[in-house]
Amino acid sequence: MRFLFKTDYEDDIRLFPHSGYIVSYGILLAFLAVAPFVLSSYLVSQLVFVCIYATVGVGLMILTGFTGQASLGHAAFLAIGAYTAAYLQQYNVPFPVYFLAGGLLTGVVGALVGFPALRLTGIYLVIATISFAFIVEEVLARWESVTHGNEGMRVKTLSLFGQAVPQNGPAFYFLCLGVLILTIIGTLNLLRSPTGRAFVAIRDSETAARSMGVNVSLYKVKSFAISAAITGLAGVLFAHKLSFISPEMFTLQLSIEFIIVILIGGTFSLHGAVLGAIFLVMIDPFLTYLKDDLPVIIAGIAATFGADSITAGKIHGNVAAIASANGLKGAIYGVIIVLFVLFEPLGLYGRWLKIKLFFQLFPLYKRATFKRQKIYVKSERNR
């Protein structure tokens, strides 16, 4: 077990608390570097979506996890970044320009959304961001001269420094991975700065933050702008990955899925954004397994225990009907969220911390170690 004794301020803001972090992250990066050469194209494609969703999760984490401002409108920010890329591509604007333009425009829109939301908190802020998402979705559908309406827009293959970067190739994977790594490092440095500490102070107590001289309104707008800008950058990559965008792709359900990313991953940790993105990407393959493989397995088990072919066929049909039911995905999300809120409010990353601490302290680990922290999270949720 390693004990850390901080003797000055530099120890408190160090990017890597000790050398063990450098080794573990180095091993992870080495695995990610060789992944596109040893994994199938499908798994590499899933890793690309993990990188994109994790980037959005980091942006949302800044606003919701570290500033305490709830939002159900981040699908709209993703759409603004995606449509900015698709529109500027028509005029042969190079990728670095429209990539930065997508983030900048989305950040400006995020700041504009942040201003009227300054007087709103809790459920009222959530309603305001939902309204913003509906407005953006309607604008995308009606502004046909720019967005082509419900017909959608084709996104051409990304070109970087004169070289084509197909969305299914290793180069695009490394681009998305690089954006995610830079976003995480930038966010870590932001949180160690006075701005990041002001965000956390606002989340913990606006009254206490004001008493310490924090300009709450200014930092809330900054949080909205930074969060939206990061989501806009992810939107550009999202558009290139799908090669086609339309308004119905950026619905309220997508915003809810982004909330699920940080809620299940861990609301107060950047690791949670990555873990939540992995969970989100795994949901669709899991539903496919339920629909295609599970009925066959259950029917086979029934046949093994003596069921005739007619009975096994009925069982197969019933299980397949349940697995293909409309709303099953939402029901799974709901059950998982309730379970995490009740039993693990710190998310997957919180569970990992407990497992790690268990092995560090074994056999002296006590179940009450995290009890006080869990009570604090529950009390903050009920404020």
Helices and strands as residue ranges (DSSP letters): H 9-12, H 19-38, H 41-60, I 61-65, H 74-89, H 95-114, H 122-142, H 144-147, G 149-151, E 153-154, E 158-160, E 163-165, H 170-192, H 194-204, H 206-211, H 216-242, E 244-245, G 247-249, H 252-265, H 270-292, H 294-304, H 309-323, H 328-343, H 347-361, G 367-370, H 371-381
